Amino acid sequence: MPGPSPELKRVRTLIVLAVVLGTSALLVPHQLVALGLTATAATLIVLAWALGIRSRASSRKKMLDFNAVLKFIEKDCASAFVTSSDGRILSRNDIARDEFPDLEHDTLAAALQTTFANPSGIIFRLQSKAGHTGAAREDIVTRSGHVRLSVHEMERHKYIWRFEKMVDQQTRRNRPDAVNLPMITVGRTGAILFMNDAARALIGSRIKSLDRLFTNLPPVSGSVTEISTTLGKRNVILSEVAAGAGRRALYLLPASPGDVGDVGWHAFEDLPVPLIKVSPEGAVTAFNATASRLIGVSLETDVNLSKLMEGLGRPIADWLADTLAGKLVQKSEFLRLTREDREVFVQVSLNRVTENGAPALIAVLSDATELKTLEAQFVQSQKMQAIGQLAGGVAHDFNNLLTAISGHCDLLLLRHDQGDPDYADLMQINQNANRAAALVGQLLAFSRKQTLRPETLDLRDTLADLTHLLNRLVGEKVTLTLSHDPVLQPIRADKRQLEQVLMNLVVNARDAMPAGGEIKIITECLDLIEPLTRDRVTMPTGRYVTVQVCDDGVGIAPDKLQKVFEPFFTTKRTGEGTGLGLSTAYGIIKQTGGFIFVDSKVGAGTVFTLYFPVLDAPELTTSVVRAPTPHPLLGQADGVVLLVEDEASVRAFASRALKLRGYTVLEAESAEAALKTLEDQNLVIDVFVTDVVMPGMDGPTWVREALKARPEVRVVFVSGYAEDSFGESQRKIPNSVFLPKPFSLSDLTETVHNQLH
């Protein structure tokens, strides 16, 4: 029995205090003090009396509530128990008395021990969940069928339990034409938790682990598998179904000659495994309800299997013939259903059986849509990574070529003035080299290997500077509107590249509205309390500034939506787009540390959303500074430059450019050759100009080695890759700057001059 309530304990305490005070009043000689003690004792008695009345009322209410619950469960159609927190049965209804007799003073675990293999574990799991959520339930497969055990927390330390048999399952079991198929339930560790009567009859004994049943582990769902029984080895078709809570239900279907005919196809009708019986010619002769739900309305008798699924890579008739002849090497195939409403992939395993003396095939299917989707996402990720690496490598090689082309063009321009007949041709070469450099920059942007110049930006100011150009881009038919968050926090990004992203998005929005419309650019601050997962990306928590570019154009079809960020993919007609705009935007945003997502509906418009982390810390300065914007130099300079470049054409141009400005140039085609040159201790070097990526030793490595003996030498790194791709190693080199390729004659000479002065 539960102990006295807290209110009853307080009443007892007050009465004891009143008695003590009253006794003290009789013993105190001072009348005034005695009177005070008596009054206090009387007050405590009155308070105890009031609390007693309240306690009795509360107890009476709880008793009435408890009795109401008992009356309610008494009329319940399922077995019901009221238990204490330790599992003792406090009450039960008539159905429970009939189903579980002689348990008036026993526990719930003892009542259910003949039903469940481990009732204590099940009761503890459900009661713990009910303690947090108020209620819990679980459907459990038992020897006598499916049952549902549920629990509700009635009040503290009391629980109501209902033991309900699943009527639909029980009715199906009692059907006269039903056959109980062998089934075992397996836990996470491979232990056999339950065997139904048919499984016991098939195996001949109760077994506890899979290694006692299967000769080859692990068993493969859908295949013919050999099992050990008391009567010897036997082949079965194994089918696996998830049973919840990490458990698996394994069905041992008949696979021996004559078994299918003996059992009858109706035995498979309600099996939760898609099964199709196929003739040697490929015609469907029978199927169960689960297969019908998976394949759809196209599944009918006499329809050929080739009409239901595709993607085998060879005629399905050959696949069926090989299975019948026992020549099948691969146990299962992944095929795509020909459903038009949605895309569904299935894993199909064929098994040869004999029915009424004639060969037939049983196809065991399992839904593999989620698996194939994950596989497609992985392949897409690998493809994008490979394209990025290819784009970065191609861009690096092109930058070397463009450096040589534009550099030698600059050398020619030094010898021709505007009146020269060849001047116009040289300018055309120079301008087209610059256009090619911009295209290469887009490839580097996609592969996230371009050089960024990040700075602290206020998007309101950036968009204000860009608005005039954007209005000219959209034309007269399209209206451009901007909406800003009143409190927009700063971000860190490359302003020029961010403007390129916004222009690409606005131009795409304009092209999606040939008849005109409205483009909205909306900025706001966002506090992400929980990580956001979408499009296979997880955004961490924190503060973000978002930019939305919205249009009400034609929209993007769902099958093309996931491809819009791929390079050279475009929905425009031939000649209207290169397919590099969105891939460039994707690369720039990712390299900035942000995120970009797209939402679209055909006929309703498209929304591109950009997320930028809020800059909440002061900018950090590093030892590596970037080369300043070059300006033409006048006059001659002096100094000794060690030029290290593995590309001969680039080395030739750079050497001539520096010599024209008055520098003494020592050339080396590799890092090893440069270190060999520096072995001459009498040689004075003012500046190292070196490529970063070279065969053998790279630029930062040899420079660090050389600076040990010549710490005062300044360094200029040049590369066709981005500065950030070198890692932290180059950032630790003092007095160094970075000059990206392609660079012009004035870019190079200005950078070297600034390093010397």
C-alpha positions in Angstrom: 0.0 0.0 0.0 1.2 3.5 -0.7 2.4 5.6 2.3 0.6 8.6 3.7 0.3 11.6 1.4 2.4 14.7 1.9 -0.6 16.7 3.1 -1.4 14.1 5.8 2.2 14.2 7.0 1.9 18.0 7.3 -1.3 17.6 9.3 0.4 15.3 11.7 3.3 17.6 12.1 1.0 20.6 12.9 -0.9 18.6 15.5 2.4 17.6 17.2 3.5 21.2 17.3 0.1 22.3 18.7 0.4 19.7 21.5 3.9 20.8 22.3 3.0 24.5 22.4 -0.1 23.8 24.6 1.9 21.8 27.1 4.5 24.6 27.2 1.8 27.2 27.9 0.8 25.3 31.0 4.4 25.2 32.3 5.3 28.8 31.7 4.6 31.1 34.7 4.4 34.3 32.8 0.8 34.8 31.8 1.4 36.9 28.7 3.8 34.3 27.2 1.5 31.5 28.2 -1.4 33.3 26.5 0.7 33.7 23.3 1.7 30.0 23.2 -2.0 29.0 23.7 -3.1 31.2 20.9 -0.4 29.8 18.6 -1.4 26.2 19.5 -5.0 27.0 18.8 -4.1 28.5 15.4 -2.1 25.4 14.5 -5.0 23.1 15.5 -7.4 25.1 13.2 -4.8 25.0 10.4 -4.4 21.2 10.9 -8.1 20.8 10.8 -8.4 22.7 7.5 -5.6 20.8 6.0 -7.1 17.5 7.2 -10.4 18.4 5.5 -8.5 19.3 2.3 -6.5 16.1 2.4 -9.6 14.0 2.9 -11.2 15.8 0.0 -8.2 15.2 -2.2 -8.0 11.6 -1.2 -11.7 11.2 -1.9 -11.3 12.8 -5.3 -8.4 10.5 -6.2 -10.4 7.5 -5.0 -13.3 8.6 -7.2 -11.0 9.1 -10.1 -9.4 5.7 -9.5 -12.8 4.0 -9.3 -13.9 5.7 -12.5 -10.9 4.3 -14.3 -11.7 0.9 -12.9 -15.3 1.1 -14.2 -14.0 2.3 -17.6 -11.5 -0.6 -18.1 -14.1 -3.1 -16.8 -16.1 -2.5 -19.9 -13.0 -2.6 -22.2 -13.1 -5.3 -24.9 -9.4 -6.1 -24.3 -7.5 -7.3 -21.3 -6.6 -4.4 -19.1 -4.5 -4.1 -15.9 -3.7 -1.3 -13.4 -0.2 -1.7 -12.0 2.1 0.1 -9.7 5.5 1.5 -10.9 7.2 -1.8 -9.9 4.8 -3.8 -12.0 2.5 -5.2 -9.3 -1.1 -5.7 -10.5 -3.4 -3.5 -8.5 -6.5 -4.3 -10.5 -7.7 -6.0 -13.7 -10.9 -6.3 -15.7 -13.0 -9.5 -16.3 -11.4 -10.3 -19.6 -7.9 -10.2 -18.0 -9.2 -12.5 -15.3 -10.4 -15.0 -17.8 -7.3 -14.8 -20.0 -4.8 -14.7 -17.2 -6.4 -16.6 -14.2 -4.9 -17.0 -10.7 -2.8 -13.8 -10.8 -4.6 -11.6 -8.3 -1.4 -10.8 -6.3 1.2 -11.3 -9.0 3.1 -9.0 -11.4 2.4 -8.0 -15.0 5.6 -9.7 -16.1 4.4 -13.0 -14.6 1.1 -12.6 -16.3 2.7 -12.2 -19.8 5.5 -14.7 -19.4 3.6 -17.3 -21.4 3.0 -14.8 -24.2 6.4 -13.0 -24.6 9.9 -14.4 -24.5 11.1 -11.4 -22.5 8.1 -9.7 -20.9 10.2 -7.7 -18.3 12.3 -6.0 -21.0 9.2 -5.1 -23.0 7.4 -3.7 -19.9 10.4 -1.7 -18.8 10.8 -0.2 -22.3 7.2 0.8 -22.7 6.8 2.1 -19.1 10.0 4.3 -19.5 8.6 5.8 -22.7 5.2 6.4 -21.0 6.9 8.2 -18.1 8.2 10.8 -20.7 5.3 11.0 -23.2 2.4 9.8 -21.1 1.6 6.8 -23.3 3.4 4.2 -25.4 2.5 1.1 -27.4 4.1 -1.6 -29.5 2.9 -4.2 -31.9 4.6 -7.6 -31.2 4.6 -10.8 -33.1 3.9 -13.8 -30.8 3.4 -17.5 -31.3 -0.4 -17.0 -31.3 -0.4 -14.0 -33.6 0.1 -10.3 -33.5 -0.8 -8.4 -30.3 -0.6 -4.8 -29.3 0.6 -3.9 -25.8 -0.1 -0.3 -24.7 0.4 1.6 -21.5 -0.9 5.0 -20.2 0.3 6.8 -17.1 -2.8 7.3 -15.0 -1.2 9.2 -12.1 2.2 9.1 -10.4 3.2 5.5 -9.7 0.2 3.9 -11.4 -0.2 2.7 -15.0 -3.0 1.3 -17.2 -2.0 -1.6 -19.5 -4.0 -3.0 -22.4 -3.3 -6.3 -24.0 -5.1 -6.4 -27.4 -5.1 -9.1 -30.0 -4.9 -7.8 -33.6 -8.3 -8.9 -35.0 -7.3 -8.8 -38.7 -4.3 -11.0 -38.1 -6.3 -13.4 -36.0 -9.1 -13.7 -38.5 -6.6 -14.4 -41.3 -5.0 -17.1 -39.2 -8.4 -18.8 -38.5 -9.4 -18.8 -42.2 -9.8 -22.4 -43.2 -7.8 -22.1 -46.4 -4.9 -20.2 -44.9 -1.5 -21.8 -44.5 0.8 -20.6 -41.7 4.1 -19.9 -43.4 7.3 -20.5 -41.4 8.6 -17.3 -39.9 11.3 -16.4 -37.4 12.0 -13.0 -35.7 15.7 -12.0 -35.4 17.2 -9.3 -33.2 20.0 -6.9 -33.9 22.7 -9.4 -32.7 21.4 -12.3 -34.8 19.6 -14.0 -31.9 16.3 -15.7 -32.8 13.7 -14.1 -30.6 10.6 -15.9 -31.9 9.6 -18.8 -34.1 6.0 -19.5 -35.1 4.4 -22.9 -35.1 5.1 -23.5 -38.8 8.8 -22.6 -38.3 9.0 -25.0 -35.4 7.4 -27.8 -37.5 9.7 -27.1 -40.4 13.0 -27.0 -38.4 11.9 -29.6 -35.8 13.2 -27.8 -32.7 13.6 -24.4 -31.0 16.8 -22.8 -32.0 18.4 -19.6 -30.6 20.8 -18.3 -33.2 21.1 -18.0 -37.0 24.3 -20.1 -37.2 22.3 -23.1 -36.0 19.8 -22.7 -38.9 21.7 -21.5 -42.0 24.7 -23.3 -43.4 25.9 -20.1 -45.1 26.0 -16.8 -43.3 24.8 -14.1 -43.8 21.6 -15.3 -45.4 20.6 -13.3 -48.6 17.0 -12.2 -48.9 15.3 -13.4 -52.1 17.7 -16.3 -52.7 17.4 -20.0 -52.4 19.1 -20.8 -49.1 20.0 -24.1 -47.4 18.8 -24.6 -43.8 19.4 -27.3 -41.2 16.5 -29.2 -39.8 16.1 -32.3 -37.6 15.3 -34.3 -40.8 18.4 -33.0 -42.7 19.3 -30.2 -45.1 16.5 -28.4 -46.9 16.3 -25.5 -49.4 14.0 -22.6 -48.8 13.4 -19.2 -50.5 14.4 -16.6 -47.8 12.5 -13.4 -47.6 13.3 -10.7 -45.1 11.0 -7.9 -43.8 11.8 -5.2 -41.2 9.9 -5.9 -38.0 10.6 -2.6 -36.2 12.9 -1.8 -33.3 15.9 -3.2 -35.1 14.2 -6.6 -35.5 13.8 -8.6 -38.8 11.2 -11.1 -39.8 12.6 -14.0 -41.9 10.1 -16.0 -44.0 11.2 -19.5 -45.1 9.2 -20.0 -48.3 8.9 -23.4 -50.0 11.5 -23.9 -52.7 11.5 -27.7 -53.3 9.7 -29.3 -56.3 6.0 -29.6 -55.6 6.1 -27.4 -52.6 4.3 -24.5 -54.3 1.6 -26.7 -55.6 1.2 -28.4 -52.3 0.9 -25.1 -50.3 -1.2 -23.2 -52.8 -0.6 -19.6 -53.9 -3.2 -18.3 -51.4 -0.5 -18.9 -48.7 1.5 -16.0 -50.2 -1.4 -13.7 -50.7 -1.1 -11.7 -47.5 2.7 -12.1 -47.1 4.3 -8.7 -46.6 6.8 -9.6 -49.3 6.2 -8.8 -53.0 6.1 -12.1 -54.9 5.3 -12.8 -58.5 5.0 -16.3 -60.1 6.3 -16.2 -63.7 6.1 -18.8 -66.5 9.2 -19.8 -68.4 8.1 -17.5 -71.2 8.0 -14.5 -68.8 4.2 -14.2 -68.4 2.9 -13.4 -64.9 0.7 -16.3 -63.7 0.1 -15.1 -60.1 1.1 -12.4 -57.7 0.3 -11.3 -54.1 -1.2 -8.1 -52.8 2.1 -6.6 -51.7 3.5 -7.0 -55.3 0.4 -5.3 -56.7 0.8 -2.3 -54.4 4.5 -2.0 -55.4 4.2 -2.4 -59.1 0.9 -0.7 -59.6 -2.2 -1.2 -61.9 -0.1 -2.5 -64.7 0.5 -5.8 -62.8 -2.0 -8.3 -64.2 -2.0 -12.0 -65.0 -0.6 -12.9 -68.5 1.3 -9.6 -68.8 5.0 -10.2 -69.7 7.6 -9.3 -67.1 9.4 -7.1 -69.7 6.4 -4.8 -69.7 6.7 -4.2 -66.0 10.3 -3.5 -65.5 13.4 -2.4 -67.5 17.1 -1.7 -67.2 18.5 -5.2 -67.3 20.9 -4.4 -70.2 19.9 -7.6 -72.0 16.6 -9.3 -73.0 14.6 -10.4 -69.9 13.8 -13.6 -71.8 17.5 -14.5 -71.7 17.6 -13.8 -68.0 14.7 -16.1 -67.4 16.2 -18.8 -69.5 19.5 -18.7 -67.7 17.7 -19.0 -64.4 15.7 -22.0 -65.5 19.0 -23.6 -66.8 20.8 -23.0 -63.6 23.4 -20.7 -65.3 22.6 -17.6 -63.3 25.7 -16.2 -61.7 24.3 -13.0 -60.2 21.7 -13.7 -57.6 19.7 -10.5 -58.0 19.2 -7.6 -60.5 18.3 -4.0 -59.9 15.5 -2.9 -62.3 13.3 0.1 -62.8 9.6 -0.2 -62.9 7.7 1.2 -65.9 5.3 3.1 -63.6 4.4 6.5 -65.0 3.3 8.1 -61.7 6.6 7.9 -59.9 10.1 6.4 -60.3 10.5 3.1 -58.4 13.5 0.7 -58.5 13.3 -2.9 -57.3 15.8 -5.6 -56.5 14.5 -8.8 -58.2 15.7 -12.3 -57.3 14.5 -15.2 -59.4 14.1 -18.7 -58.0 13.3 -21.9 -60.0 10.5 -24.0 -58.6 8.4 -26.9 -59.9 4.6 -26.7 -59.9 2.5 -29.7 -60.9 5.6 -31.2 -62.6 6.2 -28.0 -64.8 9.0 -25.5 -64.2 8.1 -22.0 -63.0 9.9 -19.0 -61.5 9.2 -17.1 -58.3 10.4 -13.5 -58.4 11.0 -12.0 -55.0 11.0 -8.2 -55.1 12.2 -5.6 -52.7 11.8 -1.8 -53.0 15.3 -0.4 -53.8 14.2 3.1 -54.6 15.9 4.7 -51.6 19.1 2.7 -52.2 19.2 3.7 -55.9 18.5 7.3 -55.0 21.4 7.4 -52.6 23.6 5.7 -55.2 22.6 8.3 -57.8 23.4 11.1 -55.4 26.8 9.6 -54.7 27.5 9.2 -58.4 26.4 12.8 -59.0 28.7 14.0 -56.2 31.6 12.1 -57.6 30.9 13.4 -61.1 30.8 17.0 -59.9 34.0 16.5 -58.0 35.7 15.0 -61.1 34.4 17.9 -63.3 35.7 20.4 -60.7 39.2 18.8 -60.7 39.2 18.7 -64.5 38.1 22.3 -64.8 40.7 23.4 -62.3 43.5 21.5 -64.1 42.4 22.8 -67.5 42.1 26.4 -66.2 45.7 26.2 -64.7 47.1 25.1 -68.1 45.1 27.7 -69.9 46.3 30.4 -67.6 49.9 29.5 -68.4 49.1 29.8 -72.1 47.2 33.0 -71.7 50.0 34.5 -69.7 52.4 33.8 -72.5 50.0 35.1 -75.2 49.0 38.3 -73.5 52.6 38.9 -72.2 54.2 38.6 -75.6 51.4 40.7 -77.0 52.3 43.4 -74.4 56.0 43.2 -75.5 54.9 43.8 -79.1 52.7 46.7 -78.2 55.7 48.4 -76.6 57.2 48.6 -80.1 54.1 49.7 -81.9 52.2 53.0 -81.4 48.6 53.6 -82.4 49.5 54.8 -85.9 51.2 51.5 -86.7 49.2 49.2 -89.1 49.8 46.2 -86.8 48.5 48.0 -83.7 44.8 47.2 -84.3 45.7 43.5 -84.8 47.7 43.4 -81.6 44.8 45.0 -79.6 42.5 42.3 -81.0 44.8 39.6 -79.7 45.1 41.4 -76.3 41.3 41.8 -76.0 40.5 38.2 -76.9 43.1 36.9 -74.6 41.4 38.9 -71.8 38.0 37.3 -72.8 39.6 33.9 -72.7 41.0 34.7 -69.2 37.4 35.6 -68.1 36.1 32.3 -69.4 38.9 30.4 -67.6 38.0 32.4 -64.5 34.5 30.9 -64.7 35.9 27.4 -64.7 38.1 28.3 -61.7 35.0 29.7 -60.0 33.1 26.5 -60.5 36.0 24.4 -59.2 36.4 26.8 -56.3 40.0 27.5 -57.2 39.8 31.1 -58.2 41.6 33.9 -56.2 39.1 35.8 -54.0 39.6 39.3 -52.5 37.3 39.0 -49.5 36.3 42.2 -47.7 33.7 43.3 -45.2 30.5 44.1 -47.1 27.1 45.6 -46.3 24.8 44.1 -48.8 22.6 47.2 -48.9 25.6 49.3 -50.1 26.6 46.5 -52.6 23.2 46.3 -54.1 22.8 50.1 -54.2 26.0 50.3 -56.2 24.8 47.5 -58.5 21.2 48.7 -59.0 21.9 51.0 -61.9 23.6 48.2 -63.9 20.9 45.6 -63.0 18.1 47.9 -64.2 19.9 48.2 -67.5 20.3 44.4 -67.7 16.6 43.6 -67.1 15.2 46.0 -69.8 11.9 47.8 -69.9 9.5 44.9 -69.7 10.8 43.7 -66.3 10.5 45.5 -63.0 13.3 45.2 -60.4 12.4 45.7 -56.8 14.7 45.6 -53.7 13.6 44.9 -50.1 16.1 45.1 -47.2 16.1 43.9 -43.6 16.2 47.1 -41.4 19.1 45.6 -39.5 21.4 43.9 -42.0 24.7 42.7 -40.5 28.0 42.7 -42.5 29.4 39.6 -44.3 32.8 38.8 -45.7 33.0 38.2 -49.4 34.7 39.3 -52.7 32.6 42.2 -53.8 33.4 41.8 -57.5 32.6 38.1 -57.5 29.4 38.6 -55.5 28.3 41.2 -58.0 28.9 38.6 -60.7 26.7 36.1 -58.9 23.8 38.6 -58.6 24.1 39.7 -62.2 24.0 36.0 -63.3 20.9 35.3 -61.2 19.1 38.5 -62.4 19.9 37.8 -66.1 18.5 34.2 -65.7 15.4 35.6 -64.0 14.9 38.1 -66.9 15.3 35.4 -69.5 12.7 33.3 -67.7 10.1 36.1 -68.3 10.1 36.8 -72.0 6.8 38.6 -71.7 7.9 40.7 -68.8 7.3 40.5 -65.0 8.9 41.4 -61.7 12.2 40.4 -60.2 12.5 40.8 -56.4 15.7 40.9 -54.5 15.1 40.4 -50.8 17.7 40.5 -48.0 17.2 39.6 -44.4 19.0 38.3 -41.3 18.3 34.8 -40.2 19.1 33.0 -36.8 19.5 29.3 -37.5 18.8 27.6 -34.1 19.0 24.0 -35.4 21.0 22.7 -38.4 19.2 23.0 -41.7 19.5 20.0 -44.0 18.4 20.1 -47.6 19.7 19.1 -51.0 22.2 16.8 -49.4 23.8 19.7 -47.5 23.6 20.5 -43.8 24.0 24.1 -42.7 25.4 24.6 -39.2 23.6 26.8 -36.7 24.4 30.5 -36.5 23.5 33.8 -37.9 23.2 34.3 -41.7 22.4 37.0 -44.1 20.1 35.7 -46.9 19.6 37.1 -50.4 16.6 35.9 -52.4 16.3 36.5 -56.1 12.7 35.7 -57.1 10.9 35.8 -60.4 7.5 34.8 -61.7 8.7 33.2 -64.9 8.3 29.9 -66.6 10.0 27.9 -63.8 12.2 24.8 -64.0 11.0 21.3 -64.5 11.7 18.9 -61.5 13.9 16.6 -63.5 16.2 19.5 -64.4 16.1 21.3 -61.1 19.0 19.2 -59.6 21.2 19.8 -62.7 21.1 23.6 -62.9 24.4 24.0 -61.1 26.3 21.6 -63.3 28.7 23.2 -65.8 27.5 23.5 -69.4 23.9 22.5 -68.5 21.4 25.0 -69.7 17.7 25.1 -70.4 18.1 27.8 -73.0 18.2 27.2 -76.8 21.5 26.6 -78.6 23.5 29.8 -78.8 21.6 31.6 -76.0 23.6 30.4 -73.1 26.9 28.7 -72.2 25.6 26.8 -69.1 28.4 28.3 -67.0 26.4 31.1 -65.2 24.9 29.1 -62.4 27.9 26.8 -62.0 30.0 29.9 -61.6 27.6 31.3 -59.0 27.6 27.9 -57.2 31.4 27.9 -57.0 31.7 31.5 -55.9 29.2 31.1 -53.1 30.8 27.8 -51.9 34.3 29.2 -51.9 33.0 32.2 -49.9 31.7 29.8 -47.3 28.0 30.3 -48.1 25.2 28.2 -49.4 22.9 28.5 -52.5 19.6 26.7 -53.0 16.9 26.8 -55.7 13.2 26.3 -55.5 11.0 26.3 -58.6 7.6 25.3 -59.9 6.7 25.2 -63.5 4.6 28.1 -64.5 4.9 29.8 -61.0 8.5 31.1 -61.0 11.9 30.4 -59.4 13.6 31.5 -56.2 17.4 31.4 -55.6 18.4 31.8 -52.0 21.9 32.6 -50.9 23.1 32.2 -47.3 26.2 34.1 -46.1 27.6 33.7 -42.5 27.4 36.9 -40.5 30.8 38.4 -39.9 30.8 38.6 -36.1 34.6 38.8 -35.4 37.2 41.4 -36.5 39.1 40.6 -39.7 42.4 38.8 -39.1 45.5 40.0 -40.9 48.0 37.5 -42.2 51.6 37.8 -43.2 50.8 37.3 -46.8 49.5 40.4 -48.6 48.0 40.4 -52.0 49.5 42.2 -54.9 48.0 45.7 -55.3 46.1 46.8 -58.4 48.8 47.5 -60.9 49.5 50.9 -62.5 51.8 51.7 -65.4 55.4 52.3 -64.3 57.6 54.9 -65.8 61.4 54.9 -65.8 64.0 52.2 -65.1 64.5 50.1 -61.9 67.4 48.1 -60.5 67.7 45.0 -58.5 68.4 41.3 -58.9 65.5 38.9 -59.5 65.6 35.1 -59.3 62.8 33.9 -61.7 61.7 30.3 -61.1 59.1 29.0 -63.6 58.8 25.6 -65.2 56.7 26.8 -68.2 59.3 28.0 -70.8 57.1 30.5 -72.6 55.9 32.2 -69.4 59.5 32.3 -68.1 60.7 33.9 -71.4 58.0 36.6 -71.2 58.6 37.4 -67.5 62.3 37.5 -68.0 62.1 39.9 -70.9 59.5 42.1 -69.1 61.7 42.5 -66.0 64.9 43.1 -68.0 63.1 45.9 -70.0 62.4 47.6 -66.6 66.1 47.4 -65.7 66.2 44.4 -63.4 68.9 41.8 -63.5 67.2 38.5 -64.0 68.5 35.0 -63.1 66.4 32.2 -64.5 65.7 28.7 -63.2 63.4 26.1 -64.6 62.8 24.2 -61.3 63.1 24.7 -57.6 66.1 22.4 -57.4 67.9 24.5 -60.0 67.0 27.7 -58.0 68.6 26.2 -54.8 71.6 25.2 -56.9 72.0 28.8 -58.0 71.7 30.1 -54.5 74.7 27.9 -53.3 76.9 30.9 -54.5 77.2 32.8 -51.2 78.5 35.9 -53.1 75.3 36.2 -55.2 73.0 39.0 -54.0 69.3 38.4 -54.7 66.6 41.0 -54.0 63.4 39.3 -55.0 62.3 35.7 -55.6 59.6 35.4 -58.4 58.5 31.8 -58.3 55.6 29.7 -59.6 53.8 27.8 -56.9 53.0 24.4 -58.5 56.0 22.9 -60.2 57.3 19.3 -60.9 59.4 18.2 -57.9 59.7 20.7 -55.1 56.9 23.3 -55.1 57.4 27.1 -54.7 56.6 27.6 -50.9 58.9 24.6 -50.0 62.0 25.8 -51.8 61.4 29.5 -50.7 61.3 28.4 -47.0 64.6 26.6 -47.6 66.2 29.5 -49.3 65.1 32.1 -46.7 67.0 30.2 -44.0 70.2 31.7 -45.4 68.7 34.8 -47.0 65.9 36.0 -44.7 65.8 39.5 -46.1 64.8 38.5 -49.7 61.3 39.5 -50.7 59.0 36.9 -52.5 56.4 37.1 -55.3 54.4 33.9 -55.8 52.6 33.4 -59.2 50.2 30.7 -60.0 47.3 29.7 -62.3 45.5 28.3 -59.2 43.9 30.3 -56.5 45.9 31.6 -53.6 43.8 29.7 -51.0 44.6 26.3 -52.7 48.2 26.5 -51.3 47.1 25.9 -47.8 48.5 27.5 -44.7 52.2 26.8 -45.6 52.5 29.8 -47.9 50.8 32.1 -45.3 53.7 31.6 -42.9 56.3 33.0 -45.4 57.1 36.6 -44.5 57.4 39.5 -47.0 55.5 37.6 -49.7 52.7 38.5 -52.1 50.6 36.6 -54.5 50.1 37.4 -58.2 47.5 35.3 -60.1 48.0 34.2 -63.7 47.4 35.4 -66.3 49.2 38.6 -65.5 50.3 41.4 -67.8 53.7 43.1 -68.2 52.8 46.0 -66.0 51.2 43.6 -63.4 54.5 41.8 -63.0 56.8 44.8 -63.0 54.6 46.8 -60.7 54.4 43.9 -58.1 58.2 43.4 -58.1 58.7 47.2 -57.8 56.4 47.4 -54.8 58.2 44.5 -53.1 61.5 46.3 -53.5 60.2 49.6 -52.3 
